[in-house]
Amino acid sequence: GEFEVAVASEGEAGLDLVESWNPDLILLDMRLPGLSGLEIVSILQKEQSTKDIPVIFLTGLAIKEDSEEGLLKKNGFIFITKPVSTQDIINQIKPILAKKTG
């Protein structure tokens, strides 16, 4: 396949995975059991080793004026609203990974 993918079903496990795996990109749900997507990003941004990993948020929130989303978009994060197709995600991922490897 084109991508190696590792999956965590809750926030703390996701953080552990990032530390052990050092991914090129993180797809992150806004609402997770345990730590929320926002909490995870704030932790990642404080660490030198993880602060530059691109993050794409998946959100089921239809409310585009959400203040959290506005703040994160201002900081360069990408949002994809669920339901989402695999192709939508791949279309967002490819240019980001191309920049990292190019």
Helices and strands as residue ranges (DSSP letters): H 11-21, E 26-29, H 37-46, E 55-59, H 67-74, E 78-81, H 86-101
